[in-house]
Amino acid sequence: MNLAFKEMKKNKVRFLILGSIVFLVSFLTFIISGLANGLSQDNAGLIRDLPEGQFYMTEAAEETNNLSKIDNSIQNEIVNKQKDAVAFSVQMGFLNGKDDKQQSVAFVTSSYSKLFENVKHDEIILDSSLMDKGIKVGDTLTNDHFSGKFIVKGFADHKKYSHVPVAYINKEDYKEIYRVEEMQVVFIPGGDSSQAFTGLQSFSKHDFLNTISSYKAEQMSLNMIIWFLVAISGMLFAIFFYMMNIQKIGLYGILKAIGVKTGKLFKMMWTQMIFITVISLAMSIALSQVFNIIAPEGMPFQLTGETTAQLSIVFLVIGFIGASLSGIQIKKIEPLQAIQQGEV
């Protein structure tokens, strides 16, 4: 270990450059990951906040919830027999506020459940983002297809669907607006794919999220960028240590000649890799958490501790692999030949 730090002290500029690049790459990865999580929550917070379980839509709907209409008898059978099961529907619409100003919303209604807001006739609960639009508790809102008026009873945090604020309404009010009797989706918390029902297609939470328009494409693009940056960090370590090893062939030859084992040389390289990565990650994590705090309120940014820890572990593993691959040549070094070819 002393040998590893002595070399870093001697070549501090080279290691500082590597550390700076790893810092920038990891910081960019954390920022994009935070944006990916934020956009995911902004796109489908209504579904993401539900527990793991199984979602069911009609097979004829072809994975489109707007086209799904579950027969009332099947719905009642599932909701009454399965613990905490709930039937719900989501449909895009709009509300008229003051001065007839329209606001796009995703109307949501459900059977009675603690997983959804339960509202009475002529009442509405909105996503909290609409408070920024000047809407407050007690306001009266209307819809062109609804004969009554909605009274705002409260707000729910981070409830969006397809990037649109959610509006919880009573089931009877929903039926009047959309002229439907059936619900679109049945959700069974904690359920698994082994639970099958005639005419219904089963989805895990992950699969159901991917049925939401734009969600899959959006997340796939951002995740591809994240893993591309992680791969770049591994290549940086491999290329850096490969070049360093080429320059130190003679030194390695001498060390092997005096009895230093190959394993110790690998440990020296791994120590340097871990030291650089840990410091770079610590700086990028600190800066990304600061960004998480100061990010503009309208920016969909969400970087959790769990995501940060997972990415940090991935960076360490990738760095270890990259450094190890570059060190394969160390094992092949013959002391006498290396001394003759290398330059100490």
Disulfide bonds with the S-S distance in Angstrom:
none
